[in-house]
């Protein structure tokens, strides 16, 4: 339904219309836009080298009365992995997603591995510290378990 007006905007590079489309979605209070719209736009932003737009769309999900799911997080990861600048944002984006109550799942790590990004000891340590300091113990435990599954020794 909503993809009908959105697809022509993206297919014909009419990106200047997307903010007004999103503004309209934000103002319709009794409607929660489907996750697929945001994942689609994140992917489109990635293909058109609008990495910052993809990040902003992911981070502003609460404005649309929704918490981003692993579905939109997994759409964001390939966008970030397209450039060296974006690769540097992967750990921060994973941490931000945890702060937004988006659960990082195994599918996210599989997506990252397919793209050639494998978190190292420093990335895991930063994630664990952030989660422990934010009183998100179960999230930290998930990261520790992921480290074990990746055969990275605890330091």
Backbone bond lengths (Angstrom), bond angles and torsions (degrees), N, CA, C in turn:
res aa  C-N    CA-C-N  psi(-1)  N-CA   C-N-CA  omega(-1)  CA-C   N-CA-C  phi
1 X - - - 1.438 - - 1.530 110.36 -
2 X 1.327 118.08 -58.37 1.456 120.39 -178.31 1.522 112.26 -77.40
3 X 1.318 117.14 -20.76 1.453 118.75 178.90 1.518 111.68 -69.36
4 X 1.338 117.40 -20.02 1.460 120.71 -179.72 1.530 112.48 -57.77
5 X 1.346 119.54 -51.95 1.461 118.05 178.03 1.527 112.92 -76.79
6 X 1.315 117.56 -22.76 1.451 121.79 -175.25 1.526 112.86 -76.88
7 X 1.316 117.18 -43.02 1.468 120.10 -176.20 1.527 113.33 -60.60
8 X 1.339 119.66 -44.75 1.465 117.25 177.13 1.534 113.03 -61.05
9 X 1.331 116.67 -34.53 1.463 119.63 178.49 1.523 110.69 -61.41
10 X 1.327 115.92 -41.46 1.457 119.28 -177.13 1.525 111.52 -81.31
11 X 1.320 117.54 -36.83 1.458 120.05 -179.62 1.522 112.76 -66.26
12 X 1.318 116.31 -33.76 1.456 120.58 -176.89 1.529 112.05 -105.02
13 X 1.339 115.38 22.38 1.467 122.13 175.88 1.525 113.11 52.99
14 X 1.299 116.52 39.03 1.466 121.09 177.36 1.531 109.24 -97.74
15 X 1.325 114.54 55.20 1.457 120.46 -175.33 1.522 112.35 -65.50
16 X 1.306 117.95 -21.72 1.462 120.55 179.70 1.531 111.85 -65.71
17 X 1.340 117.71 -16.83 1.469 120.79 177.38 1.539 112.79 -86.44
18 X 1.315 117.26 -17.98 1.467 120.63 -175.10 1.530 112.35 -63.07
19 X 1.341 120.20 -42.89 1.472 117.92 178.49 1.533 113.77 -58.47
20 X 1.341 118.00 -38.39 1.471 118.51 179.24 1.530 110.52 -70.81
21 X 1.331 117.39 -33.82 1.460 121.95 175.07 1.536 109.68 -61.73
22 X 1.339 116.21 -47.41 1.465 120.74 179.91 1.531 111.05 -67.05
23 X 1.315 116.35 -37.72 1.463 120.70 177.14 1.531 110.65 -59.76
24 X 1.320 115.61 -41.80 1.462 120.43 177.86 1.538 110.61 -62.93
25 X 1.337 116.47 -44.59 1.474 120.31 178.63 1.526 110.97 -60.95
26 X 1.317 115.92 -38.33 1.466 120.01 -178.85 1.528 111.43 -66.06
27 X 1.314 117.59 -34.33 1.465 121.40 -175.18 1.527 114.22 -82.86
28 X 1.324 117.70 -16.96 1.462 120.29 178.96 1.525 107.25 -81.26
29 X 1.328 115.85 95.13 1.461 121.60 -169.83 1.521 115.31 -67.60
30 X 1.313 117.74 -29.00 1.467 119.26 -175.96 1.530 112.26 -96.70
31 X 1.322 116.10 22.09 1.465 119.91 -177.82 1.524 109.59 -132.78
32 X 1.327 115.75 127.45 1.458 120.76 175.44 1.527 107.75 -104.51
33 X 1.336 117.20 108.58 1.469 119.86 -177.08 1.529 111.36 -60.71
34 X 1.316 117.09 142.91 1.463 119.58 179.87 1.530 112.04 -67.11
35 X 1.303 114.63 147.57 1.464 122.33 179.45 1.520 111.70 -56.60
36 X 1.314 117.30 -33.05 1.467 120.89 -176.22 1.528 112.47 -60.24
37 X 1.328 117.38 -31.23 1.474 120.41 178.50 1.526 109.98 -64.14
38 X 1.313 116.23 -44.31 1.453 120.32 -177.09 1.531 111.08 -71.70
39 X 1.317 117.07 -40.76 1.462 120.14 177.38 1.532 110.14 -62.29
40 X 1.334 116.89 -41.60 1.465 121.55 178.38 1.533 110.51 -61.27
41 X 1.323 116.78 -48.28 1.468 119.95 -179.46 1.528 111.83 -64.75
42 X 1.322 117.21 -37.98 1.468 120.55 176.97 1.520 109.50 -60.65
43 X 1.326 117.08 -44.85 1.469 120.62 178.40 1.524 111.39 -62.83
44 X 1.320 117.17 -42.99 1.468 121.26 179.53 1.525 110.32 -63.21
45 X 1.319 116.41 -44.61 1.464 119.25 177.43 1.528 110.66 -58.44
46 X 1.325 116.39 -37.90 1.463 120.07 179.13 1.512 112.51 -65.62
47 X 1.320 116.84 -45.31 1.464 121.53 -178.77 1.530 111.08 -63.58
48 X 1.320 116.69 -29.77 1.464 121.26 -177.21 1.538 111.93 -100.50
49 X 1.325 116.45 18.81 1.468 122.80 177.25 1.525 113.55 57.45
50 X 1.300 116.47 37.18 1.462 122.12 175.84 1.531 108.23 -109.22
51 X 1.333 114.71 59.48 1.464 121.54 -175.74 1.522 111.78 -57.35
52 X 1.322 116.51 -44.08 1.465 119.56 -178.39 1.529 110.96 -62.53
53 X 1.329 117.08 -37.97 1.464 120.31 177.29 1.513 111.64 -62.79
54 X 1.335 116.24 -39.17 1.472 120.39 178.46 1.523 110.80 -64.70
55 X 1.334 116.33 -43.10 1.466 120.45 179.88 1.528 110.04 -64.30
56 X 1.322 116.60 -45.83 1.467 120.78 -179.50 1.523 111.50 -61.57
57 X 1.327 116.63 -41.04 1.464 119.65 179.56 1.523 110.50 -63.32
58 X 1.329 116.55 -43.08 1.461 120.25 178.41 1.529 110.54 -62.37
59 X 1.324 116.78 -45.06 1.473 121.11 -175.45 1.525 113.86 -74.00
60 X 1.316 117.79 -21.53 1.467 119.81 -178.33 1.529 112.61 -95.56
61 X 1.307 117.20 13.02 1.470 120.92 -179.92 1.532 113.46 -51.32
62 X 1.344 119.42 -39.15 1.474 118.39 179.96 1.535 114.02 -59.29
63 X 1.329 117.66 -26.20 1.471 119.57 176.86 1.520 111.26 -62.12
64 X 1.324 116.37 -22.80 1.463 122.25 -178.17 1.529 111.75 -101.93
65 X 1.335 115.84 20.35 1.459 122.50 177.49 1.533 112.50 61.02
66 X 1.312 116.26 41.20 1.448 119.05 179.78 1.520 110.64 -151.45
67 X 1.313 114.53 155.35 1.457 121.68 173.53 1.525 105.55 -103.37
68 X 1.327 117.57 129.91 1.465 117.64 179.76 1.530 110.38 -64.28
69 X 1.299 115.89 141.58 1.460 120.24 -179.79 1.528 109.05 -98.40
70 X 1.308 114.13 179.03 1.459 120.03 176.69 1.536 110.20 -61.30
71 X 1.312 117.00 -24.16 1.474 122.25 178.60 1.538 110.95 -61.47
72 X 1.327 117.47 -48.56 1.463 119.22 179.11 1.529 111.14 -76.50
73 X 1.340 117.53 -30.61 1.469 120.09 174.72 1.526 110.09 -62.35
74 X 1.324 116.30 -44.04 1.470 119.90 179.14 1.527 111.90 -67.58
75 X 1.333 118.15 -25.41 1.465 120.78 173.88 1.530 110.38 -72.97
76 X 1.332 116.69 -31.63 1.461 121.38 -178.78 1.533 112.35 -73.88
77 X 1.313 117.57 -35.50 1.468 120.47 -174.42 1.541 113.24 -57.67
78 X 1.339 119.90 -47.97 1.479 118.42 178.42 1.530 112.30 -62.72
79 X 1.321 117.18 -31.31 1.463 120.81 177.93 1.529 109.02 -62.85
80 X 1.328 116.50 -45.89 1.458 120.65 -178.91 1.525 112.18 -68.22
81 X 1.317 116.89 -32.64 1.465 120.69 -175.98 1.533 112.98 -80.85
82 X 1.311 118.20 2.34 1.469 121.44 179.62 1.524 113.23 -76.27
83 X 1.326 117.57 -20.95 1.463 119.58 -177.04 1.520 110.05 -139.98
84 X 1.325 116.01 160.76 1.471 119.17 179.23 1.525 110.16 -66.41
85 X 1.324 117.30 -34.59 1.468 120.83 176.97 1.534 110.04 -63.74
86 X 1.334 116.58 -43.20 1.455 121.09 178.78 1.517 112.49 -66.45
87 X 1.341 116.73 -37.82 1.464 120.54 179.25 1.522 111.44 -58.30
88 X 1.331 115.70 -36.55 1.468 119.63 179.13 1.526 111.82 -66.38
89 X 1.335 116.61 -20.52 1.464 120.77 -178.76 1.531 113.36 -89.47
90 X 1.324 117.55 -7.71 1.469 120.54 -177.58 1.525 112.03 -59.61
91 X 1.350 119.19 -53.34 1.475 117.51 -178.80 1.532 112.74 -59.74
92 X 1.332 116.67 -42.09 1.468 120.48 178.94 1.528 111.21 -62.87
93 X 1.324 116.48 -39.70 1.468 120.51 179.51 1.524 111.17 -66.48
94 X 1.318 116.54 -38.06 1.466 119.76 177.09 1.528 110.49 -64.82
95 X 1.333 115.84 -40.87 1.467 119.38 178.62 1.526 110.69 -66.87
96 X 1.330 116.67 -42.82 1.467 120.14 178.66 1.523 111.06 -62.28
97 X 1.323 116.50 -38.03 1.466 119.00 179.85 1.519 110.71 -64.07
98 X 1.327 116.91 -36.44 1.467 120.22 176.56 1.528 109.79 -64.30
99 X 1.338 116.25 -42.36 1.470 120.28 179.82 1.526 111.27 -64.85
100 X 1.338 117.09 -25.37 1.467 121.83 179.39 1.530 111.37 -90.58
101 X 1.340 116.05 9.71 1.474 122.72 -179.95 1.523 113.08 67.62
102 X 1.319 116.63 25.63 1.460 120.98 173.20 1.517 106.65 -92.97
103 X 1.296 115.70 117.37 1.457 119.82 -176.85 1.525 110.00 -77.18
104 X 1.327 115.46 123.66 1.460 120.95 175.81 1.519 106.62 -78.73
105 X 1.314 116.01 122.91 1.461 120.85 -177.20 1.522 110.45 -110.97
106 X 1.294 115.45 171.38 1.462 121.51 177.87 1.528 110.95 -54.94
107 X 1.329 116.90 -34.33 1.464 119.89 -179.29 1.531 111.40 -61.05
108 X 1.334 117.21 -31.47 1.468 120.57 177.79 1.517 109.98 -67.20
109 X 1.331 116.86 -44.99 1.459 119.79 179.57 1.532 110.85 -66.95
110 X 1.332 117.44 -36.67 1.470 120.12 175.84 1.518 110.54 -62.52
111 X 1.335 115.73 -41.77 1.469 120.75 178.03 1.527 110.30 -60.39
112 X 1.328 116.20 -44.61 1.457 120.41 179.87 1.526 111.79 -64.38
113 X 1.318 116.35 -41.30 1.470 119.48 178.84 1.527 111.35 -64.05
114 X 1.343 116.90 -39.51 1.471 120.03 177.10 1.518 110.55 -59.43
115 X 1.326 116.09 -32.24 1.464 121.53 -177.90 1.526 112.45 -88.40
116 X 1.341 117.07 -0.02 1.457 120.82 177.10 1.516 114.82 90.50
117 X 1.321 118.74 8.55 1.460 121.51 179.50 1.515 108.65 -102.69
118 X 1.307 115.94 119.10 1.457 120.73 176.27 1.522 108.34 -122.68
119 X 1.310 117.92 117.53 1.461 119.50 -178.94 1.517 111.06 -62.17
120 X 1.320 116.43 142.16 1.450 122.42 178.08 1.514 110.92 -102.66
121 X 1.319 115.56 -175.29 1.459 122.27 -177.56 1.537 111.08 -57.71
122 X 1.331 117.18 -41.84 1.468 120.15 -178.86 1.530 110.27 -64.48
123 X 1.338 116.96 -42.76 1.468 120.50 178.93 1.526 110.66 -61.04
124 X 1.322 115.94 -46.16 1.460 119.48 179.34 1.532 111.24 -63.73
125 X 1.333 116.55 -42.97 1.469 120.17 -179.82 1.522 111.19 -61.63
126 X 1.338 116.29 -43.18 1.463 120.24 178.21 1.524 111.25 -61.86
127 X 1.325 115.69 -42.70 1.467 119.84 -179.93 1.524 111.03 -64.07
128 X 1.317 116.53 -44.81 1.465 120.61 -179.58 1.527 110.44 -63.28
129 X 1.342 117.28 -44.95 1.479 120.92 179.63 1.523 110.91 -60.06
130 X 1.320 116.04 -45.62 1.458 120.60 -179.98 1.525 110.66 -60.06
131 X 1.327 116.21 -45.18 1.460 120.36 -177.25 1.526 111.77 -68.87
132 X 1.321 117.59 -40.18 1.460 120.80 179.06 1.528 109.70 -66.69
133 X 1.341 116.94 -44.88 1.471 120.37 179.40 1.528 111.43 -63.46
134 X 1.327 116.88 -30.81 1.457 121.59 178.44 1.518 113.03 -87.75
135 X 1.337 116.30 10.54 1.468 122.27 178.92 1.530 112.17 58.22
136 X 1.344 115.08 39.82 1.469 121.44 176.88 1.530 108.33 -114.22
137 X 1.319 114.46 65.09 1.458 121.61 -174.86 1.520 114.35 -58.00
138 X 1.339 116.99 -40.15 1.472 118.80 -179.59 1.522 111.05 -66.01
139 X 1.305 116.66 -36.03 1.472 120.20 176.25 1.514 110.83 -64.29
140 X 1.338 116.24 -41.84 1.462 120.81 177.98 1.533 110.32 -62.87
141 X 1.325 116.14 -40.71 1.461 120.12 177.65 1.532 110.73 -63.04
142 X 1.314 117.52 -40.23 1.472 120.84 176.28 1.526 110.95 -59.43
143 X 1.339 116.62 -40.85 1.467 120.41 179.66 1.528 109.96 -66.14
144 X 1.329 117.09 -42.31 1.472 120.55 177.46 1.532 109.83 -60.30
145 X 1.320 117.09 -44.19 1.468 120.16 178.68 1.525 111.05 -63.14
146 X 1.335 116.72 -37.34 1.464 120.08 177.72 1.532 110.25 -65.65
147 X 1.335 116.24 -38.74 1.468 120.06 176.49 1.525 110.24 -59.00
148 X 1.324 115.97 -45.27 1.461 120.22 179.94 1.510 110.14 -61.43
149 X 1.326 116.62 -42.77 1.476 119.58 -178.88 1.525 111.04 -67.58
150 X 1.350 116.91 -28.50 1.467 121.07 176.88 1.534 111.77 -85.73
151 X 1.324 115.73 1.79 1.470 122.89 179.35 1.520 112.39 60.96
152 X 1.340 115.44 37.43 1.456 120.90 173.93 1.517 106.97 -100.16
153 X 1.328 114.88 124.40 1.464 120.01 -175.37 1.521 110.30 -74.82
154 X 1.329 113.53 139.69 1.466 119.69 176.78 1.513 108.76 -69.30
155 X 1.336 116.12 135.05 1.467 120.14 -175.64 1.478 114.60 -94.02
